[in-house]
Amino acid sequence: MSECNHDFIGTAQHIKCRRCGLVLNAEQYKEYKNPQIKKTAGKPRQRKKVE
């Protein structure tokens, strides 16, 4: 992936690079754009207790 200076265009089904033809789905594109974001599976936050 690093050889191409990607120029992405999105469609309803996928995101495609106009230069090299790389095809990504929405989740793959999110991971490509923000690699530091990791999926966390855990409990949802609890409500704040008010006294």
Chimera marker file (.cmm) of the C-alpha trace (Angstrom):
<marker_set name="trace">
<marker id="1" x="0.000" y="0.000" z="0.000" r="1" g="1" b="0" radius="0.5"/>
<marker id="2" x="2.825" y="2.461" z="0.648" r="1" g="1" b="0" radius="0.5"/>
<marker id="3" x="4.043" y="2.627" z="-2.982" r="1" g="1" b="0" radius="0.5"/>
<marker id="4" x="0.962" y="4.550" z="-4.185" r="1" g="1" b="0" radius="0.5"/>
<marker id="5" x="-0.026" y="8.074" z="-3.180" r="1" g="1" b="0" radius="0.5"/>
<marker id="6" x="-3.660" y="7.018" z="-2.838" r="1" g="1" b="0" radius="0.5"/>
<marker id="7" x="-6.470" y="9.124" z="-4.278" r="1" g="1" b="0" radius="0.5"/>
<marker id="8" x="-9.641" y="7.539" z="-2.909" r="1" g="1" b="0" radius="0.5"/>
<marker id="9" x="-13.151" y="7.845" z="-4.284" r="1" g="1" b="0" radius="0.5"/>
<marker id="10" x="-16.111" y="6.390" z="-2.415" r="1" g="1" b="0" radius="0.5"/>
<marker id="11" x="-19.153" y="4.558" z="-3.700" r="1" g="1" b="0" radius="0.5"/>
<marker id="12" x="-22.101" y="2.977" z="-1.891" r="1" g="1" b="0" radius="0.5"/>
<marker id="13" x="-20.329" y="-0.402" z="-1.692" r="1" g="1" b="0" radius="0.5"/>
<marker id="14" x="-16.632" y="0.427" z="-1.203" r="1" g="1" b="0" radius="0.5"/>
<marker id="15" x="-13.796" y="2.958" z="-1.379" r="1" g="1" b="0" radius="0.5"/>
<marker id="16" x="-11.422" y="2.646" z="-4.350" r="1" g="1" b="0" radius="0.5"/>
<marker id="17" x="-8.064" y="4.234" z="-5.155" r="1" g="1" b="0" radius="0.5"/>
<marker id="18" x="-8.191" y="5.896" z="-8.566" r="1" g="1" b="0" radius="0.5"/>
<marker id="19" x="-4.466" y="5.426" z="-9.138" r="1" g="1" b="0" radius="0.5"/>
<marker id="20" x="-3.725" y="1.813" z="-8.176" r="1" g="1" b="0" radius="0.5"/>
<marker id="21" x="-7.189" y="0.242" z="-7.952" r="1" g="1" b="0" radius="0.5"/>
<marker id="22" x="-7.009" y="-0.704" z="-4.246" r="1" g="1" b="0" radius="0.5"/>
<marker id="23" x="-10.509" y="-1.523" z="-2.959" r="1" g="1" b="0" radius="0.5"/>
<marker id="24" x="-11.399" y="-1.158" z="0.733" r="1" g="1" b="0" radius="0.5"/>
<marker id="25" x="-14.657" y="-1.522" z="2.609" r="1" g="1" b="0" radius="0.5"/>
<marker id="26" x="-15.713" y="1.130" z="5.140" r="1" g="1" b="0" radius="0.5"/>
<marker id="27" x="-14.067" y="-0.583" z="8.144" r="1" g="1" b="0" radius="0.5"/>
<marker id="28" x="-10.766" y="-1.118" z="6.317" r="1" g="1" b="0" radius="0.5"/>
<marker id="29" x="-10.751" y="2.514" z="5.175" r="1" g="1" b="0" radius="0.5"/>
<marker id="30" x="-11.322" y="3.741" z="8.757" r="1" g="1" b="0" radius="0.5"/>
<marker id="31" x="-8.402" y="1.609" z="9.966" r="1" g="1" b="0" radius="0.5"/>
<marker id="32" x="-6.211" y="2.897" z="7.111" r="1" g="1" b="0" radius="0.5"/>
<marker id="33" x="-6.968" y="6.543" z="7.913" r="1" g="1" b="0" radius="0.5"/>
<marker id="34" x="-6.701" y="6.184" z="11.729" r="1" g="1" b="0" radius="0.5"/>
<marker id="35" x="-4.459" y="3.230" z="12.612" r="1" g="1" b="0" radius="0.5"/>
<marker id="36" x="-4.196" y="4.236" z="16.293" r="1" g="1" b="0" radius="0.5"/>
<marker id="37" x="-7.934" y="3.704" z="16.881" r="1" g="1" b="0" radius="0.5"/>
<marker id="38" x="-8.495" y="0.208" z="18.217" r="1" g="1" b="0" radius="0.5"/>
<marker id="39" x="-11.748" y="-1.576" z="18.815" r="1" g="1" b="0" radius="0.5"/>
<marker id="40" x="-12.443" y="-1.960" z="22.501" r="1" g="1" b="0" radius="0.5"/>
<marker id="41" x="-14.898" y="-4.587" z="23.601" r="1" g="1" b="0" radius="0.5"/>
<marker id="42" x="-16.003" y="-3.817" z="27.086" r="1" g="1" b="0" radius="0.5"/>
<marker id="43" x="-18.811" y="-2.663" z="29.254" r="1" g="1" b="0" radius="0.5"/>
<marker id="44" x="-20.578" y="0.512" z="28.255" r="1" g="1" b="0" radius="0.5"/>
<marker id="45" x="-20.072" y="3.447" z="30.569" r="1" g="1" b="0" radius="0.5"/>
<marker id="46" x="-22.355" y="3.573" z="33.558" r="1" g="1" b="0" radius="0.5"/>
<marker id="47" x="-24.617" y="6.468" z="34.366" r="1" g="1" b="0" radius="0.5"/>
<marker id="48" x="-23.291" y="9.166" z="36.601" r="1" g="1" b="0" radius="0.5"/>
<marker id="49" x="-24.729" y="8.873" z="40.116" r="1" g="1" b="0" radius="0.5"/>
<marker id="50" x="-26.330" y="12.086" z="41.352" r="1" g="1" b="0" radius="0.5"/>
<marker id="51" x="-26.920" y="12.596" z="45.043" r="1" g="1" b="0" radius="0.5"/>
<link id1="1" id2="2" r="1" g="1" b="0" radius="0.2"/>
<link id1="2" id2="3" r="1" g="1" b="0" radius="0.2"/>
<link id1="3" id2="4" r="1" g="1" b="0" radius="0.2"/>
<link id1="4" id2="5" r="1" g="1" b="0" radius="0.2"/>
<link id1="5" id2="6" r="1" g="1" b="0" radius="0.2"/>
<link id1="6" id2="7" r="1" g="1" b="0" radius="0.2"/>
<link id1="7" id2="8" r="1" g="1" b="0" radius="0.2"/>
<link id1="8" id2="9" r="1" g="1" b="0" radius="0.2"/>
<link id1="9" id2="10" r="1" g="1" b="0" radius="0.2"/>
<link id1="10" id2="11" r="1" g="1" b="0" radius="0.2"/>
<link id1="11" id2="12" r="1" g="1" b="0" radius="0.2"/>
<link id1="12" id2="13" r="1" g="1" b="0" radius="0.2"/>
<link id1="13" id2="14" r="1" g="1" b="0" radius="0.2"/>
<link id1="14" id2="15" r="1" g="1" b="0" radius="0.2"/>
<link id1="15" id2="16" r="1" g="1" b="0" radius="0.2"/>
<link id1="16" id2="17" r="1" g="1" b="0" radius="0.2"/>
<link id1="17" id2="18" r="1" g="1" b="0" radius="0.2"/>
<link id1="18" id2="19" r="1" g="1" b="0" radius="0.2"/>
<link id1="19" id2="20" r="1" g="1" b="0" radius="0.2"/>
<link id1="20" id2="21" r="1" g="1" b="0" radius="0.2"/>
<link id1="21" id2="22" r="1" g="1" b="0" radius="0.2"/>
<link id1="22" id2="23" r="1" g="1" b="0" radius="0.2"/>
<link id1="23" id2="24" r="1" g="1" b="0" radius="0.2"/>
<link id1="24" id2="25" r="1" g="1" b="0" radius="0.2"/>
<link id1="25" id2="26" r="1" g="1" b="0" radius="0.2"/>
<link id1="26" id2="27" r="1" g="1" b="0" radius="0.2"/>
<link id1="27" id2="28" r="1" g="1" b="0" radius="0.2"/>
<link id1="28" id2="29" r="1" g="1" b="0" radius="0.2"/>
<link id1="29" id2="30" r="1" g="1" b="0" radius="0.2"/>
<link id1="30" id2="31" r="1" g="1" b="0" radius="0.2"/>
<link id1="31" id2="32" r="1" g="1" b="0" radius="0.2"/>
<link id1="32" id2="33" r="1" g="1" b="0" radius="0.2"/>
<link id1="33" id2="34" r="1" g="1" b="0" radius="0.2"/>
<link id1="34" id2="35" r="1" g="1" b="0" radius="0.2"/>
<link id1="35" id2="36" r="1" g="1" b="0" radius="0.2"/>
<link id1="36" id2="37" r="1" g="1" b="0" radius="0.2"/>
<link id1="37" id2="38" r="1" g="1" b="0" radius="0.2"/>
<link id1="38" id2="39" r="1" g="1" b="0" radius="0.2"/>
<link id1="39" id2="40" r="1" g="1" b="0" radius="0.2"/>
<link id1="40" id2="41" r="1" g="1" b="0" radius="0.2"/>
<link id1="41" id2="42" r="1" g="1" b="0" radius="0.2"/>
<link id1="42" id2="43" r="1" g="1" b="0" radius="0.2"/>
<link id1="43" id2="44" r="1" g="1" b="0" radius="0.2"/>
<link id1="44" id2="45" r="1" g="1" b="0" radius="0.2"/>
<link id1="45" id2="46" r="1" g="1" b="0" radius="0.2"/>
<link id1="46" id2="47" r="1" g="1" b="0" radius="0.2"/>
<link id1="47" id2="48" r="1" g="1" b="0" radius="0.2"/>
<link id1="48" id2="49" r="1" g="1" b="0" radius="0.2"/>
<link id1="49" id2="50" r="1" g="1" b="0" radius="0.2"/>
<link id1="50" id2="51" r="1" g="1" b="0" radius="0.2"/>
</marker_set>
